[in-house]
Amino acid sequence: MAKTGLINEIYEAAAAIDFGRKGFATKGKAEEGRTSYEAGITQALSAFKEASNQRFAATADPHTIILAEYTFLSQEKEFCAEIDKEALSSLTTAIQGFDDAFLALEVVEDKMLYQGAEKTHPHKKENRYKGFPKDSFHIACGSHLTRINNALKVQGIDPLEKELFRQRRNNLTTAQNSYLEKQKIAMEQNNQNPHV
């Protein structure tokens, strides 16, 4: 599936989920709401699986994976009630983190730009991801993984929605590992350059 088709699937899924949730709360619309909610979750789950549809994590496209997550979060924010300040704040923070992650992805793919990364990130363990600089890509994924793990702990969450959260969690881990491979490649080339 092309990225445009994937984004459209996620938009439609998020809209169906939102319509379903609102239907639950409307007298006489619970059944219609449940049907829409389940269809949206199923569509979203399929799209997120497609986003990371690679046999090996190292070859998955981290851009596609975070684009899928970014799109879903943006739609959730769009549908979020203005009075739900906590959810709006959390979604805004996550979206901003992924804005930074996209920039980090551009830089790591440009070997010349990435040359100074090793020199600009502290070597303390908390500033590293598997030994490599924990830049904004890793920070965005790590922070969002925490949000997802917290959501999975909520009692009474629908099992179908839990499955979607687990898929999104797996995608973020896959994205980080794939991004790590890009870091390795960029840094190996940088280490071969005697002028770095």
Summary of the structure (lengths in Angstrom):
residues: 196
radius of gyration: 18.6
end to end distance: 39.8
largest distance: 71.4
contacts: 609
relative contact order: 0.13
helix: 78%
strand: 2%
